[in-house]
Amino acid sequence: MLPRIADSLSFLYLDVVRIHQDDTGVRAEVTSGRGTESVYLPTAALSCVLLGPGTSITARALTTLARHGTTVLITGSGGVRCYAAALPDSLSTAWLERQTRAWCDDDRRLAVATAMYEKRFGRDSLPKQATSLAQLRGMEGQRVKAHYRLLAQQHRIGRFRRTYDPDAWDSQDPVNLALSAANTCLYGIVHAAILALGCSPALGFIHSGNQQAFVYDVADLYKAQLTIPLAFSLHASPNPEATARRSFRDGLRLFNLLPRIVADLQDLLDPDTQHAVPDVEEELVDLWDPVTGPIRGGTNHASSPEAPTGGFTWPQ
């Protein structure tokens, strides 16, 4: 999949593949019962490559990606986690500088934090007079509790209390397990978007004192819409953690979220500039078909009625 988003950022996710450099370029290879299938990567057109499980990459291939200014991220399956990153020297610091200037100035930091709460609860939802962070946190707590209570009533599961205790993980109820798993998926893709822009995941405007403070800030923008309703819908699931992770991966929800994350980051850090609104039709690059015209990318078409049967040999 090759989503193209704001600022011409383009993402490529790969897993279960070997990536190496040959005399022509960087090539991704998959070896299976059908033999070895390979494809050259458009490294000069890629802003960010996400390497999932089962991926190996040579030092020469990494060098080429760095030379072309491509950020390389090591992630979980489907981008559900972000374990490590290799940032190229040529990556612009423009957004990092905007983030740092806003973070260092208490007034601007409060303005960004307030803007984050407005994105979550509506632009006209906060009092007109100056509001302290303590008041904002109090309002957030009330609204999140009300959201939990509403969803608990809708799913008829009685009273719900959010808990996260890694030492007592197995004793937690299905909703808490699903919510923790879904939030972890969300953190992974938010982390990837922050690094792709060149920002620091540690400089949070609401959270502080953690290398992922900004990740938690940004992820909070989407929990009420994405992870919390999903977790409550899995209250009767026998395996809520795995189901929550698959829900994000299988529907490409995380990758579809990338353009929105980038646009929101730019709007928060540079609110006085008009940035391009992400076009949902450009989130994933389409595939061309001479009969039906463009068809959606990011989909495995092996089971489609037109797919050939029997063995297949990738052209060399």
C-alpha positions in Angstrom: 0.0 0.0 0.0 1.2 3.5 -0.8 -0.9 6.2 0.8 0.0 9.7 -0.2 -0.8 12.4 2.3 -0.2 16.0 3.2 3.1 17.6 2.3 3.6 14.9 -0.3 4.4 12.4 2.4 4.1 8.8 1.1 4.1 5.7 3.2 4.9 2.1 2.3 4.2 -0.8 4.7 6.0 -4.1 4.2 6.1 -7.4 6.2 7.3 -10.9 5.6 9.8 -9.8 3.0 13.5 -9.5 2.4 14.8 -6.1 1.3 18.2 -5.7 -0.4 20.1 -3.6 -2.8 21.2 -4.8 -6.2 22.9 -3.1 -9.1 19.5 -1.5 -10.1 17.9 -0.4 -6.9 16.3 -1.5 -3.7 14.3 -4.7 -4.2 11.8 -6.4 -1.9 11.7 -10.2 -2.3 9.2 -12.8 -1.1 10.0 -16.5 -1.3 7.1 -18.9 -1.2 5.9 -22.1 -2.8 5.4 -20.2 -6.1 9.1 -19.3 -6.1 10.7 -15.9 -5.6 8.6 -12.8 -6.3 10.2 -9.4 -6.2 9.5 -5.7 -6.9 11.7 -2.7 -6.9 10.9 0.0 -4.4 10.4 3.6 -5.6 12.8 4.9 -2.9 13.1 8.4 -4.2 9.3 8.8 -4.0 8.9 7.4 -0.5 8.9 9.5 2.7 8.4 6.7 5.1 8.8 2.9 5.0 7.2 0.9 7.8 8.8 -2.6 8.2 6.5 -5.1 9.9 7.2 -8.6 11.3 9.2 -11.0 9.2 11.2 -8.3 7.4 14.9 -8.3 6.9 16.8 -5.5 5.3 20.5 -5.1 4.3 22.8 -2.3 5.3 23.1 -1.2 1.6 19.4 -1.0 1.2 19.1 1.1 4.4 21.8 3.4 3.1 20.0 4.0 -0.1 16.8 4.8 1.7 18.6 7.2 4.0 20.3 8.8 1.0 16.9 9.4 -0.6 15.5 10.9 2.6 13.2 8.1 3.6 12.4 7.5 7.2 12.5 3.8 8.2 10.3 2.6 11.0 10.2 -0.9 12.7 6.6 -1.6 13.6 4.3 -4.4 14.7 1.9 -6.1 12.3 -0.1 -3.5 10.4 1.8 -0.7 12.1 0.1 -1.5 15.5 3.3 -0.6 17.3 6.4 1.5 16.5 9.6 0.0 18.0 12.4 1.9 16.4 13.1 4.5 13.8 16.0 5.5 11.5 15.6 9.2 10.4 17.6 10.4 7.4 19.9 13.5 7.7 17.9 15.2 5.0 14.6 15.1 6.9 13.4 18.7 7.3 13.4 20.1 10.9 10.7 22.7 10.0 7.9 20.9 12.0 10.3 20.0 14.8 11.2 23.7 15.1 7.5 24.7 15.2 6.8 22.0 17.8 9.8 23.1 20.0 8.9 26.8 19.8 5.3 26.1 20.9 6.4 23.7 23.6 9.0 26.1 25.1 6.6 29.0 25.5 4.0 28.5 28.3 1.4 30.6 26.6 1.7 28.9 23.2 1.9 25.5 24.9 -1.4 26.2 26.7 -2.9 27.4 23.3 -1.9 24.1 21.7 -3.3 22.1 24.6 -6.5 24.0 24.4 -6.7 23.4 20.7 -6.3 19.7 21.4 -9.3 19.8 23.8 -11.3 21.7 21.2 -10.6 19.1 18.5 -11.9 16.5 20.9 -14.9 18.2 22.2 -15.8 20.8 19.6 -14.5 24.2 18.8 -17.2 26.0 20.8 -17.3 23.6 23.7 -14.9 25.4 26.0 -15.7 28.6 28.0 -14.9 31.9 26.3 -12.8 33.1 29.2 -9.2 31.9 29.8 -9.2 28.3 30.9 -6.4 26.7 33.0 -5.1 23.3 32.2 -6.5 22.1 35.5 -10.0 23.2 34.4 -9.5 21.5 31.0 -8.4 18.3 32.7 -11.5 18.4 34.9 -13.8 18.9 31.9 -12.0 16.1 30.0 -12.5 13.7 32.9 -16.2 14.5 33.1 -16.8 14.1 29.4 -14.9 10.8 29.2 -16.8 9.4 32.2 -20.1 10.4 30.5 -18.9 8.7 27.3 -18.1 5.5 29.2 -21.5 5.6 30.9 -23.4 6.1 27.7 -21.6 3.2 25.9 -22.0 1.0 29.0 -25.8 1.7 28.9 -26.0 1.0 25.1 -24.2 -2.4 25.5 -26.0 -3.2 28.8 -22.9 -4.1 30.7 -23.6 -2.2 33.9 -21.1 0.2 35.5 -17.7 0.5 33.8 -14.4 1.7 35.3 -11.3 2.2 33.2 -8.3 0.3 34.7 -4.9 -0.4 33.4 -2.8 -2.7 35.6 -0.1 -4.7 33.7 0.6 -6.7 36.9 -3.1 -7.9 36.9 -3.6 -8.1 33.2 -5.5 -11.4 33.1 -8.0 -10.3 35.7 -9.3 -7.3 33.8 -12.7 -7.3 32.1 -13.0 -7.6 28.3 -13.7 -3.9 27.7 -10.5 -2.8 29.5 -8.4 -5.5 27.7 -9.8 -4.5 24.3 -9.3 -0.8 25.0 -5.7 -1.2 26.1 -5.0 -3.3 23.0 -6.7 -0.9 20.6 -5.0 2.1 22.2 -1.6 0.4 21.7 -2.5 0.0 18.0 -3.4 3.7 17.8 -0.2 4.8 19.5 1.8 2.9 16.9 0.4 4.7 13.9 0.4 8.1 15.6 4.1 7.5 16.5 4.8 6.8 12.8 3.1 10.0 11.7 5.0 12.1 14.2 8.3 10.7 13.2 7.5 11.0 9.5 6.9 14.7 9.9 10.2 15.0 11.8 8.6 16.0 15.1 9.7 14.7 18.6 7.4 12.1 20.2 8.7 13.2 23.6 7.6 16.9 23.6 4.0 16.6 24.7 1.7 19.6 25.3 -0.6 17.8 27.8 1.4 14.8 28.8 4.9 15.2 30.0 8.0 13.2 31.2 7.8 10.3 28.8 9.4 9.6 25.4 5.9 9.1 24.0 4.2 12.2 25.6 3.3 13.8 22.3 2.1 10.4 21.0 -0.4 10.2 23.9 -1.5 13.8 23.3 -2.3 13.1 19.6 -3.8 9.7 20.1 -6.3 11.1 22.6 -7.8 13.1 19.7 -9.2 9.9 18.2 -10.0 7.5 21.1 -13.6 8.7 21.7 -14.3 8.0 18.0 -12.2 4.9 17.4 -10.9 2.8 20.3 -13.5 3.4 23.0 -16.6 2.4 20.9 -14.6 -0.6 19.5 -13.7 -1.8 23.0 -17.2 -1.6 24.3 -18.5 -3.5 21.2 -16.1 -6.4 22.3 -17.5 -6.7 25.8 -18.6 -10.3 25.1 -15.6 -11.3 23.0 -13.7 -14.4 24.1 -10.5 -12.8 23.0 -11.0 -9.1 23.1 -7.3 -8.1 22.7 -6.7 -10.0 19.5 -10.0 -9.0 18.0 -9.3 -5.4 18.7 -5.9 -5.6 17.0 -7.3 -7.4 14.0 -10.1 -4.9 13.6 -7.6 -2.1 13.1 -5.3 -4.2 10.8 -7.8 -5.9 8.6 -9.8 -2.8 7.8 -6.7 -0.7 7.2 -8.1 1.7 9.7 -4.7 2.7 10.9 -3.4 3.6 7.5 -6.6 5.4 6.5 -6.0 7.4 9.7 -2.6 8.7 8.6 -3.7 11.6 6.5 -6.0 12.9 9.2 -3.2 12.6 11.9 -0.7 14.6 9.7 -3.3 17.3 8.9 -4.2 17.6 12.6 -0.5 17.8 13.6 0.1 20.6 11.1 -3.0 22.4 12.2 -2.1 22.2 15.9 1.6 23.3 15.4 1.0 25.9 12.7 -2.6 27.1 13.1 -2.1 30.4 11.2 -1.3 28.6 7.9 -3.9 27.0 5.7 -2.8 23.4 5.1 -4.1 21.1 2.5 -7.2 19.1 3.6 -6.5 15.4 3.2 -8.4 13.9 0.2 -9.9 10.6 1.3 -9.7 9.4 -2.3 -5.9 9.8 -2.2 -5.4 7.9 1.0 -4.5 4.8 -0.9 -3.2 4.6 -4.5 -5.7 2.9 -6.8 -4.9 0.0 -9.2 -5.6 0.4 -12.9 -7.8 -2.1 -14.7 -8.4 -1.9 -18.5 -12.0 -3.2 -18.1 -13.3 -1.7 -14.8 -11.1 1.3 -14.6 -9.5 2.2 -11.2 -10.0 -0.2 -8.4 -9.1 0.2 -4.8 -5.5 -0.5 -3.7 -4.5 -2.1 -0.4 -6.6 -5.1 -1.1 -5.6 -8.7 -1.7 -7.3 -9.7 -4.9 -6.2 -13.4 -4.8 -9.7 -14.5 -4.1 -11.5 -12.4 -6.7 -13.4 -14.2 -9.4 -11.0 -12.9 -12.1 -7.9 -14.3 -10.2 -6.0 -17.0 -12.2 -6.0 -20.5 -10.7 -2.9 -22.8 -10.4 0.7 -21.7 -10.1 2.0 -18.2 -10.8 5.5 -17.1 -11.7 6.5 -13.5 -11.1 8.1 -12.0 -14.2 11.8 -11.7 -13.9 
